[in-house]
Amino acid sequence: MTSMVRMLVLNPASRKMESPKVLNRLATPVFLIFFLTISSMFSVSGSEPYDYMQYVVQWQPAVCSNPKNNRRCTKLPKQNFTIHGLWPSNFSGAHVIDCRQGHAFDINEVRPIRAELDECWPDMLRRSNDFFWGAEWGKHGRCSLNVFSNQFEYFNRSVTLCNMYNRRIKDILWRAQIYPSDNRGVVWTSPSIAKEIHNVFGKRPVLRCDDKYDPGARSGHYPKQLQEVILCFDEKGEVLIDCPRSRETNCHGFILFSP
């Protein structure tokens, strides 16, 4: 690199140093080539790397009875777990990456699996599901472009996980006689529910809770209910793994399971 600069700085005919203006014109292309070469060595195609995937499913009745959603579901909730999202995540416990690069959501790319997405990934708060899918792609899905080639692969992997796990999670709870109930006296604990899921899948899940609307309770003092179950997978969303301890539950004490 030093010899290259010397060759450009010296005038072979006069062996005198060029003027600063000439030197700048000669050195700029060399610096640009050097910078681009170094940048290409360290660039990551697609998006930033991540450690694992959170597959997040939500209990439809909980979404619709959550006061934060103003109980404004546009669809009649079923007693089913459906997809909230498939989120690239870090073992460090850092927030899920908010992606800024990659193509915007294109409904045409997922049209071949539209029927499966409508079933597995409904937007309970809007009549059309497209907005929900687009929001999840923009915030999380684009982070996976160094693993998945396009939107179809990302959403198709989500549908595959839905078919493999959503109904099984519900069946696990039913077999353990953990049933939804409107009776305030029928409550559960997060460890008891998580244990049943762990016993079947062999990997540690994480439960997430939120408020349940209760007309007899003051705002800010609503009872807590099970809203989400999180299963963790490798970065390709294929191999089930233990959810890291950095991803802890927020379900404390007794919780409800809404019908």
C-alpha positions in Angstrom: 0.0 0.0 0.0 2.9 2.4 0.9 4.7 1.8 -2.4 1.4 2.4 -4.3 1.0 5.8 -2.7 4.6 6.7 -3.5 4.1 5.9 -7.1 1.1 8.1 -7.3 2.7 11.0 -5.3 5.9 11.2 -7.4 6.1 12.6 -10.9 8.3 10.1 -12.8 9.6 12.8 -15.1 10.7 15.4 -12.6 11.0 13.3 -9.4 9.4 16.3 -7.7 6.4 16.1 -5.3 3.1 17.0 -6.9 1.1 20.0 -5.7 -1.5 19.3 -2.9 -4.3 19.8 -5.5 -2.9 17.1 -7.8 -2.2 14.8 -4.9 -5.8 15.0 -3.7 -7.1 14.1 -7.2 -4.8 11.1 -7.3 -5.3 9.8 -3.8 -9.1 10.0 -3.8 -9.7 7.1 -6.2 -7.2 4.9 -4.3 -8.9 5.7 -1.0 -12.3 4.9 -2.4 -11.2 1.5 -3.8 -9.5 0.7 -0.5 -12.7 1.6 1.5 -15.0 -0.4 -0.7 -12.7 -3.4 -0.5 -12.6 -3.3 3.3 -16.4 -2.7 3.5 -17.2 -5.7 1.3 -15.1 -7.9 3.6 -17.2 -7.1 6.6 -20.7 -6.6 5.1 -23.5 -8.9 5.9 -26.0 -9.7 3.1 -29.6 -9.3 3.9 -29.8 -8.1 7.5 -28.1 -8.2 10.9 -27.3 -11.6 12.3 -29.4 -13.0 15.2 -29.2 -16.0 17.6 -32.6 -17.7 17.6 -36.3 -17.3 16.8 -39.2 -16.7 19.1 -42.3 -18.3 17.8 -45.1 -16.4 19.6 -48.7 -17.6 19.7 -51.6 -15.8 21.3 -54.8 -17.1 22.9 -57.6 -15.4 20.9 -60.0 -14.9 23.8 -57.2 -13.1 25.8 -56.5 -10.7 22.9 -60.2 -9.8 22.7 -60.7 -9.3 26.5 -57.5 -7.2 26.9 -58.6 -3.7 27.9 -55.5 -2.3 26.0 -57.3 -3.4 22.8 -60.5 -1.8 24.0 -62.2 -5.2 23.5 -62.7 -4.3 19.9 -62.1 -7.6 18.1 -63.7 -7.7 14.7 -63.8 -11.5 14.7 -65.5 -13.8 17.1 -62.6 -15.3 19.1 -62.2 -19.0 19.0 -60.5 -21.1 21.7 -57.3 -21.4 19.7 -53.7 -20.3 19.8 -52.8 -18.4 16.7 -49.7 -16.7 15.5 -48.5 -13.3 16.9 -45.2 -13.5 15.2 -41.9 -15.2 14.4 -39.2 -13.0 15.9 -35.4 -13.1 15.3 -33.9 -12.6 18.8 -30.6 -12.5 20.7 -29.5 -14.7 23.6 -28.2 -11.6 25.3 -31.7 -10.6 26.1 -31.5 -7.4 23.9 -34.7 -6.3 22.4 -35.9 -8.0 19.3 -34.2 -6.3 16.4 -36.2 -3.6 14.7 -35.3 -4.0 11.0 -34.8 -1.0 8.7 -33.8 -2.7 5.5 -35.3 -5.1 3.0 -38.4 -5.0 0.9 -41.7 -3.8 2.2 -44.4 -6.4 2.7 -45.9 -7.6 -0.6 -49.1 -9.6 -0.3 -48.5 -11.1 -3.7 -45.4 -13.0 -2.4 -47.6 -14.9 0.1 -50.6 -15.4 -2.1 -49.9 -19.2 -2.5 -50.3 -19.7 1.2 -53.0 -17.1 1.8 -55.6 -19.5 3.1 -53.2 -21.1 5.6 -52.1 -17.6 6.8 -55.7 -16.6 7.3 -56.3 -19.6 9.5 -53.0 -19.6 11.4 -52.3 -15.8 11.6 -55.5 -13.8 11.9 -55.7 -10.2 12.9 -58.3 -10.2 15.6 -58.5 -6.4 15.7 -59.1 -5.8 12.0 -61.3 -7.3 9.3 -58.3 -7.8 7.0 -55.3 -9.7 8.1 -52.9 -8.0 5.7 -52.0 -5.1 8.0 -51.0 -7.5 10.8 -48.8 -9.5 8.5 -47.2 -6.4 7.0 -46.5 -4.9 10.5 -44.9 -8.2 11.7 -42.8 -8.4 8.5 -41.6 -4.8 8.8 -40.7 -5.0 12.4 -39.4 -8.6 12.7 -39.5 -10.6 9.4 -37.0 -8.4 7.5 -34.4 -9.3 10.2 -34.4 -12.8 8.9 -33.3 -12.0 5.4 -29.8 -13.4 6.1 -31.6 -16.8 6.7 -34.7 -16.7 4.5 -34.4 -15.6 0.9 -37.7 -13.8 0.7 -41.0 -13.1 2.3 -42.6 -16.4 1.2 -40.0 -18.5 3.0 -40.4 -16.6 6.2 -44.2 -16.8 6.2 -44.2 -20.4 5.0 -41.9 -21.4 7.9 -44.4 -19.7 10.3 -47.3 -21.7 8.8 -45.3 -24.9 9.2 -44.7 -24.1 12.9 -48.4 -23.3 13.3 -49.4 -26.7 11.8 -46.8 -28.5 14.1 -47.4 -26.8 17.4 -50.5 -24.6 17.8 -53.0 -27.4 18.2 -50.6 -29.4 20.3 -50.1 -26.6 22.8 -53.9 -26.5 23.3 -54.1 -30.3 23.6 -51.4 -30.3 26.2 -53.3 -28.0 28.4 -56.6 -29.9 27.9 -55.0 -33.2 28.8 -53.6 -31.5 32.0 -57.2 -30.4 32.7 -56.1 -26.8 32.3 -59.4 -25.4 30.8 -60.5 -21.9 30.1 -62.9 -20.5 32.6 -64.8 -17.3 33.4 -64.9 -18.2 37.1 -62.5 -15.9 38.9 -61.9 -18.7 41.4 -60.3 -20.9 38.7 -56.8 -19.8 38.5 -53.4 -21.2 37.5 -49.7 -20.4 38.0 -47.2 -19.8 35.2 -44.9 -22.6 36.4 -47.7 -25.1 36.4 -48.7 -24.4 32.8 -45.1 -24.1 31.6 -44.2 -27.4 33.2 -46.9 -29.2 31.2 -45.6 -27.8 27.9 -42.0 -28.6 28.9 -42.8 -32.1 29.8 -44.2 -32.8 26.3 -41.8 -30.8 24.1 -38.7 -31.3 26.3 -37.8 -27.6 26.0 -38.4 -24.6 28.1 -41.2 -22.3 26.9 -42.0 -18.8 28.1 -45.5 -17.5 29.0 -46.7 -13.9 28.7 -49.6 -12.4 30.5 -51.6 -9.3 30.2 -54.7 -7.6 31.7 -58.2 -9.1 31.5 -61.0 -6.6 31.4 -63.2 -6.8 34.6 -66.0 -4.3 35.0 -65.7 -4.7 38.8 -62.1 -3.8 38.8 -60.5 -0.3 38.6 -58.3 0.5 35.7 -54.8 -0.5 36.5 -56.0 -3.3 38.8 -57.3 -5.8 36.3 -56.5 -9.4 36.9 -53.8 -11.0 34.8 -54.5 -13.7 32.2 -52.5 -16.0 30.0 -52.1 -14.3 26.6 -49.1 -15.8 24.8 -47.0 -18.9 24.7 -43.5 -18.6 23.3 -41.5 -21.5 21.9 -37.9 -20.9 20.9 -36.1 -22.3 17.8 -32.8 -22.1 16.1 -32.1 -19.2 13.7 -33.8 -21.1 10.9 -37.0 -21.8 12.9 -36.5 -25.6 12.5 -35.0 -27.0 15.7 -36.8 -26.5 19.0 -34.5 -25.2 21.8 -34.9 -24.0 25.4 -35.9 -20.4 25.6 -33.0 -18.5 27.2 -33.3 -17.4 30.8 -32.9 -13.9 29.7 -36.4 -14.2 28.3 -38.4 -14.5 31.5 -42.2 -14.7 32.0 -44.2 -11.7 33.2 -46.9 -14.0 34.6 -46.6 -13.7 38.4 -48.9 -15.1 41.0 -52.2 -16.6 40.0 -53.5 -16.0 36.4 -56.7 -16.6 34.5 -57.2 -18.6 31.4 -60.0 -16.9 29.5 -62.7 -18.8 27.6 
